[in-house]
């Protein structure tokens, strides 16, 4: 049967190519976070079911995570739109490849890396695609996905996507394409996704000699909060920092809210420094290494210290931490390092990790947001096994905040009662102190979770917020506008591998007797239960409305507040 589209196809004679006013060099400066023109096409070919699209999409994700513009063109996707009028005759297959090659050329000319995944078994068709790019002086790389025939035959299209989502197609396949682009100088050398986060602990083979050295050095006593920052640095949460900030890093953080590392912007919104007195500065200047002690115990060696003045004297330098920091409070099992979190997520076969930070007890409104996020990742984004990183802040907080131990017990009760799926949730403690710095601090919270392997970050309403000392000074009595944290985070530099999920407002739905997302059209049905009201109910031994919080979790909270009330 003759295809109807052939009757409509005619050659145009009054067409001439128009030159762009914008050069490729200029275009390369504007596209992506990593500047430079990188336009090219990577053409993945192989048998049907070989995994071409899976590899293309994985490479696309890696490149975009590193701020490099890329797009995957899949055969099925193209045939459902641009080439929907083509069949599978030899002529139509050739036309299919020609059209795709022309589209890929336009992507490449715009400065993007175009990843094409097509069966394209005929060499003449692939040569045509190569020639289309060569005529425009654009790089074209052909990659054959050499999957055994019996493996291809065992897969169908849906099975392939499932296999890719579950990570069964080896990461080495995507790494091979990345390596090709690096060797051809299309992209800079990227950090490998499987490489561990750099930690600052002394290697086991050097611990004895390092401790002996620490005993010979001049020392300075640090505070408990300093130890919390030392733990943050040692475990890799603040990567790429290798110690307390030097002055140039401090200035970048104060004024730019990011660090320039290897030509790449890395978000760093808060300074991490150590304060020192003038007396100690005069005593320690000229020393190439200093021991950091807490209650006379040597914790780390500070090397190549640098002293500079900013309101109060500060010192900084690279650190070597003598041993892992433990707090011996029964919660160390939850204090997982970024590398440990990544390893556990791999063990859970997570294809997406979404993080939720909190410093307060979890009510069913929080749970609703986490449940909704998981649902969207499954149904709208196509992930098969998203894992929730439930990550309460574990450093210093205000005296009137619920203590860490109580919060962890309350979170465990939430999991035990099945409000959140325990099988796809990782409960861990984030060791950072709280600064209550609003939109500035929320960037730090997001960046640290990015270093732990999170792909998605749920940002709350008024993150890291605090009441204004003079409540009448602002319309709502808060120091920060509750919406600014999410808005700033969506614009923050150096967080390109993390997708921000804004917080939906939830309130108690009196009509349905549960926590629901707020609906303005029936606002009279909603009750916003404040933290103060929740505390008052708990102290009085009263229960909140049914559906506000799981009973077991409420009992943990009520017991704490009643014990405080007695004291």
C-alpha positions in Angstrom: 0.0 0.0 0.0 1.4 3.4 -0.9 2.0 5.8 1.9 -0.2 9.0 1.5 2.6 11.3 2.7 4.6 10.6 -0.5 2.0 12.3 -2.6 2.4 15.4 -0.6 6.2 15.5 -0.6 7.6 18.0 -3.2 11.0 19.6 -3.5 11.3 23.3 -2.8 13.2 25.4 -5.2 12.9 28.9 -3.6 14.8 28.0 -0.4 18.2 29.3 0.6 20.1 28.8 3.9 20.1 31.7 6.2 23.2 32.5 8.2 22.8 33.0 12.0 23.8 36.3 13.5 24.9 34.6 16.7 28.2 32.6 16.5 28.6 29.2 18.0 31.2 30.6 20.4 28.7 33.2 21.6 26.0 30.5 21.8 28.3 28.3 23.9 28.7 31.1 26.4 24.9 31.3 27.0 23.9 27.6 27.2 24.5 25.4 30.2 26.4 26.1 33.4 29.7 24.9 31.9 30.6 27.4 29.3 32.0 26.7 25.8 30.4 25.3 22.6 29.9 21.6 22.9 27.5 20.9 20.1 27.7 17.4 18.7 25.7 14.3 18.0 26.2 10.9 19.5 24.5 8.3 17.4 23.8 5.1 19.3 22.9 2.2 17.0 22.4 -1.5 17.6 19.7 -4.2 17.6 16.2 -3.5 18.9 16.2 -4.0 22.6 19.9 -3.5 22.9 19.6 -0.7 25.5 20.3 2.3 23.2 17.7 4.6 24.7 18.5 3.5 28.3 22.2 4.5 27.8 21.3 7.7 26.0 19.0 8.8 28.8 21.5 7.9 31.4 24.2 9.9 29.6 21.8 12.8 29.3 21.1 12.8 33.0 24.8 12.8 33.8 25.6 15.6 31.5 22.6 17.8 32.6 23.5 17.1 36.3 26.9 18.7 35.5 25.4 21.7 33.8 26.0 20.6 30.2 23.1 20.9 27.9 22.0 17.6 26.3 18.9 16.0 24.9 18.0 12.4 24.0 16.2 11.7 20.8 14.5 8.3 21.0 13.2 6.5 17.9 9.7 5.8 19.4 9.3 9.4 20.6 10.2 10.7 17.1 7.9 8.3 15.4 5.0 9.4 17.6 5.4 13.0 16.5 7.7 14.3 13.7 7.8 11.0 11.8 4.3 9.7 12.6 3.5 9.6 8.9 6.3 7.2 8.1 6.0 3.5 7.9 8.7 0.8 7.9 9.5 0.3 4.2 13.1 0.8 3.2 12.3 4.3 1.8 10.5 5.3 5.0 13.2 4.0 7.2 15.7 6.1 5.2 13.5 9.2 5.4 13.1 8.6 9.2 16.9 8.6 9.7 17.3 11.7 7.4 14.8 13.7 9.3 16.3 12.7 12.7 19.8 13.6 11.5 18.6 17.0 10.4 17.0 17.6 13.8 20.1 16.3 15.6 22.2 18.7 13.5 20.0 21.6 14.7 20.4 20.5 18.3 24.2 20.3 17.9 24.3 23.6 16.1 22.5 25.2 19.1 25.3 24.0 21.3 23.7 20.9 22.8 24.9 17.4 22.9 22.3 15.4 21.0 22.0 11.7 21.9 20.2 9.7 19.2 19.1 6.1 19.8 18.0 4.4 16.6 18.3 0.9 15.2 19.6 2.3 11.8 21.0 -1.0 10.6 22.1 0.2 7.1 25.5 1.8 6.9 24.5 4.1 4.0 21.8 5.6 6.3 24.3 6.2 9.1 26.8 7.7 6.6 24.1 10.0 5.4 23.5 11.2 9.0 27.3 11.7 9.4 27.5 13.6 6.2 24.7 16.0 7.2 26.8 16.9 10.3 30.1 17.0 8.4 28.6 19.5 5.9 27.9 21.8 8.9 31.3 21.2 10.5 29.7 19.5 13.5 31.2 16.5 15.4 29.3 13.2 14.9 30.1 10.1 16.9 28.7 6.6 16.1 28.4 4.2 19.0 27.4 0.6 18.5 25.6 -1.0 21.5 26.9 -4.5 21.3 24.2 -6.4 23.2 24.0 -10.2 22.5 21.1 -11.2 20.3 19.6 -13.6 22.9 19.4 -10.7 25.4 17.7 -8.4 22.9 15.2 -11.1 22.0 14.3 -11.5 25.7 13.3 -7.9 26.0 10.4 -5.9 24.8 10.2 -2.1 24.7 8.5 -1.8 28.1 10.8 -4.4 29.6 13.8 -2.4 28.4 12.7 0.7 30.2 12.0 -1.3 33.4 15.5 -2.8 33.1 17.0 0.6 32.7 15.1 2.1 35.7 16.2 -0.8 37.9 19.8 -0.1 37.0 20.3 -3.5 35.3 21.9 -1.9 32.3 25.5 -1.4 33.5 26.6 2.1 34.4 29.8 1.3 32.5 27.9 1.7 29.2 27.0 5.3 29.9 30.5 5.8 31.3 31.9 4.7 28.0 30.0 7.4 26.1 31.0 10.0 28.7 34.7 8.9 28.3 34.4 9.3 24.5 33.1 12.8 24.9 35.9 13.7 27.3 38.6 12.2 25.0 37.2 14.2 22.1 37.4 17.4 24.2 33.7 17.9 23.8 33.2 18.1 27.6 35.6 18.6 30.5 36.6 15.6 32.6 33.6 15.0 34.9 33.7 13.5 38.4 32.6 9.8 38.1 29.1 9.2 39.5 30.3 6.0 41.3 33.3 7.7 42.9 33.0 8.1 46.7 32.7 11.5 48.3 36.1 12.7 49.6 36.3 12.4 53.4 38.9 14.1 55.5 39.7 11.2 57.9 43.3 10.2 58.4 43.9 6.8 56.6 43.9 3.9 59.1 47.6 3.2 58.2 48.6 6.7 59.4 46.4 7.1 62.5 49.1 6.1 65.0 51.7 8.5 63.5 49.1 11.3 63.1 48.1 11.0 66.8 51.7 11.1 67.8 52.3 14.2 65.7 49.2 15.8 67.2 50.7 15.4 70.7 53.8 17.4 69.6 51.9 20.4 68.1 50.6 23.6 69.6 46.9 23.2 70.1 43.7 25.2 70.5 40.5 24.3 72.3 37.3 24.2 70.2 33.6 24.3 71.2 30.9 21.7 70.8 29.4 23.6 67.8 32.9 23.7 66.3 32.9 19.9 66.5 29.6 19.7 64.7 31.2 21.7 61.8 34.3 19.6 62.0 32.1 16.5 61.5 30.3 18.2 58.6 33.7 18.9 56.9 35.2 15.5 57.7 32.3 13.4 56.3 32.1 15.4 53.0 28.9 17.3 53.5 30.5 20.5 52.5 32.5 19.2 49.5 34.6 20.6 47.8 35.9 22.2 51.1 38.9 20.3 52.5 38.9 22.3 55.7 37.8 25.5 57.3 37.5 28.2 54.7 40.4 30.2 53.5 39.8 34.0 53.0 39.2 33.7 49.3 36.6 31.0 49.9 35.1 33.0 52.7 34.7 36.0 50.4 33.1 34.0 47.6 30.6 32.5 50.1 29.8 35.9 51.7 29.2 37.7 48.5 28.6 35.2 45.8 27.0 32.3 47.8 29.0 29.8 45.8 32.6 28.6 45.2 34.4 28.4 41.9 36.0 24.9 41.8 37.7 23.7 38.7 35.8 26.1 36.5 32.4 24.9 38.0 30.2 26.8 40.4 29.4 24.9 43.6 26.7 26.3 45.9 28.0 27.3 49.3 25.8 29.9 51.0 27.2 29.7 54.5 30.7 30.3 55.8 32.4 27.5 57.7 35.2 29.0 59.7 36.7 28.8 63.2 36.9 31.8 65.5 40.1 32.5 67.4 41.1 35.2 69.9 43.9 37.7 69.2 45.9 36.1 72.0 45.7 32.6 70.3 46.4 34.2 66.9 49.7 35.7 68.1 50.6 32.4 69.8 49.9 30.2 66.7 51.1 32.4 63.8 54.0 30.9 62.0 53.1 27.3 62.8 52.4 25.0 59.8 50.1 22.7 61.8 47.9 23.0 64.8 46.0 20.4 66.9 42.3 21.0 67.4 41.2 19.7 70.9 37.9 19.4 72.8 38.2 18.9 76.5 41.9 18.2 75.8 41.2 15.3 73.4 43.0 15.7 70.1 40.3 15.5 67.3 42.1 16.8 64.2 45.2 18.5 62.8 44.7 21.9 61.0 47.4 22.3 58.4 48.7 25.4 56.7 46.5 27.7 58.9 45.6 31.1 57.5 44.5 34.0 59.8 42.4 36.9 58.6 40.2 39.5 60.2 36.5 39.9 59.8 34.6 41.4 62.8 36.4 38.8 64.9 39.6 37.0 64.0 39.3 33.7 62.2 41.6 30.9 61.2 41.3 28.2 58.6 43.1 25.5 56.8 43.0 22.0 55.5 42.1 19.4 58.2 42.9 15.8 58.9 40.5 14.3 61.3 42.0 11.6 63.6 38.9 9.5 64.0 35.2 9.5 63.2 33.2 11.8 65.5 30.8 10.0 67.8 28.4 11.5 70.3 27.6 8.3 72.3 23.9 9.4 72.8 22.4 6.2 71.4 21.8 7.9 68.0 25.2 7.4 66.3 23.7 4.5 64.3 21.6 7.1 62.4 24.5 9.5 61.7 25.3 8.2 58.3 28.0 9.9 56.2 27.2 10.9 52.5 29.1 7.9 51.3 27.1 5.6 53.6 23.8 7.1 52.5 24.8 6.6 48.8 25.7 3.0 49.5 22.4 2.3 51.3 20.5 3.8 48.4 22.4 1.7 46.0 21.6 -1.4 48.1 17.9 -0.4 48.0 18.2 -0.2 44.2 17.0 3.4 44.3 16.6 5.1 40.9 15.8 8.4 42.5 16.4 9.8 46.0 14.2 12.6 47.4 15.3 14.3 50.6 13.1 15.9 53.2 14.8 17.9 56.0 13.0 18.9 59.1 13.8 20.0 62.7 10.3 19.5 64.0 8.1 16.4 64.6 6.3 14.9 61.6 2.5 15.4 61.3 0.4 13.9 58.6 0.7 17.0 56.5 4.4 16.4 56.2 3.7 12.8 55.4 1.2 13.8 52.8 3.8 15.9 51.0 6.3 13.0 51.0 3.7 10.6 49.8 2.6 13.0 47.1 6.2 13.5 45.9 6.8 9.7 45.7 3.6 9.3 43.7 4.6 12.0 41.3 8.0 10.5 40.8 6.4 7.1 40.0 3.5 8.2 37.9 4.7 11.4 36.2 8.5 11.0 36.0 8.6 7.2 35.3 10.9 6.2 38.2 10.4 2.7 39.5 12.0 2.8 43.0 12.3 6.3 44.5 13.7 6.3 48.0 12.9 8.9 50.6 15.8 10.3 52.6 14.1 11.4 55.8 16.9 13.6 57.2 16.2 15.5 60.4 18.8 18.1 61.5 20.9 16.8 64.3 23.2 19.7 65.3 22.5 22.6 67.7 19.0 23.9 67.8 17.2 26.4 70.0 16.3 25.4 73.5 12.6 25.4 72.8 12.9 23.1 69.8 12.0 19.4 70.3 15.3 17.5 71.2 16.8 15.2 68.7 16.3 12.0 70.6 12.5 12.7 70.9 12.3 13.6 67.2 14.0 10.4 66.1 11.7 8.3 68.3 8.7 10.1 66.8 10.0 9.6 63.3 10.5 5.9 64.0 6.9 5.7 65.2 5.7 7.2 62.0 7.5 4.5 60.1 6.3 1.7 62.4 2.7 2.7 61.9 3.1 2.7 58.1 2.4 6.4 57.6 5.5 6.3 55.5 6.8 3.2 53.7 9.6 1.9 55.8 10.9 -0.2 52.9 11.6 2.8 50.7 12.6 5.3 53.5 16.1 5.9 54.8 16.1 7.6 58.2 19.3 9.4 59.0 20.6 12.4 60.9 22.1 15.4 59.3 24.8 16.6 61.7 24.8 20.3 60.9 24.0 23.0 63.5 21.0 25.1 62.9 21.6 28.8 62.1 18.0 30.0 61.5 19.3 31.9 58.4 16.3 31.4 56.2 16.8 31.6 52.4 20.6 31.6 52.9 20.7 28.5 55.1 18.2 26.5 53.0 20.8 26.5 50.1 23.3 24.9 52.5 20.7 22.3 53.5 20.0 21.4 49.8 23.7 21.4 48.8 24.6 19.0 51.6 21.8 16.5 50.5 23.1 16.8 46.9 26.5 15.6 48.1 24.7 12.7 49.8 23.3 11.6 46.4 19.8 13.2 46.5 18.3 14.0 43.1 15.2 15.9 44.5 14.9 18.1 47.5 11.6 19.1 49.1 11.8 22.6 50.4 9.4 23.6 53.2 7.4 26.7 53.9 9.6 29.2 55.8 12.7 26.9 55.8 15.2 27.7 58.5 12.9 30.5 59.6 12.4 32.0 63.0 9.9 34.5 64.5 10.9 38.2 64.3 12.1 39.5 67.7 9.6 42.4 67.2 6.6 40.5 65.8 4.8 43.8 64.9 7.7 44.6 62.5 6.6 42.2 59.8 3.1 41.4 58.4 3.2 37.8 59.7 5.5 38.2 62.7 8.3 36.1 61.0 11.9 37.2 60.4 11.8 35.9 56.8 9.0 35.8 54.2 7.8 32.2 54.3 7.9 31.9 50.5 11.4 33.3 50.0 13.3 30.1 50.8 11.7 28.1 48.0 12.0 31.0 45.6 15.7 31.6 46.3 16.4 27.9 46.1 14.9 27.6 42.7 17.3 30.4 41.5 20.4 29.3 43.5 23.6 28.8 41.6 25.6 25.6 41.8 22.7 23.2 42.5 22.1 22.1 39.0 22.1 18.3 39.8 19.3 18.8 42.4 15.7 19.4 41.4 13.7 21.5 43.9 10.2 20.4 44.8 8.3 23.3 46.4 6.3 22.6 49.6 2.5 22.4 49.1 0.5 23.9 52.0 -1.3 21.3 54.0 -3.9 21.8 56.8 -6.4 19.8 58.8 -9.4 19.1 56.6 -12.3 19.3 59.1 -14.8 17.9 56.6 -12.8 14.8 55.7 -11.0 14.5 59.1 -7.5 14.3 57.7 -4.6 16.4 56.6 -5.1 17.6 53.0 -3.6 20.1 50.7 -5.2 23.5 51.3 -8.0 24.3 48.9 -8.8 28.1 48.7 -12.3 27.4 47.3 -13.3 25.8 50.6 -11.0 27.5 53.0 -13.7 27.4 55.7 -13.2 23.6 55.9 -9.5 23.9 56.9 -7.9 24.4 60.3 -4.3 25.5 60.5 -2.9 23.8 63.7 0.1 25.8 64.8 3.1 24.5 66.5 2.1 26.4 69.6 -1.3 24.9 69.7 0.1 21.4 69.1 2.5 21.9 72.1 -0.3 23.2 74.3 -2.4 20.1 73.5 0.5 17.8 74.2 1.3 19.5 77.5 -2.3 19.3 78.6 -2.5 15.6 77.8 -5.1 16.2 75.1 -5.2 14.6 71.7 -5.2 16.5 68.4 -8.1 15.9 65.9 -8.2 12.5 64.3 -5.9 12.3 61.3 -3.6 15.1 62.3 -0.8 12.8 63.5 -0.4 9.0 63.9 -1.4 8.0 67.5 1.9 6.3 68.3 3.9 9.3 67.1 1.7 11.7 69.1 2.2 9.6 72.3 6.0 10.1 71.9 5.6 13.8 71.6 3.0 14.1 74.4 5.2 12.2 76.8 8.1 14.6 76.1 6.0 17.8 76.6 4.4 16.4 79.7 7.8 15.6 81.2 8.9 19.1 80.4 5.8 20.5 82.0 6.5 18.6 85.2 10.0 20.0 85.4 
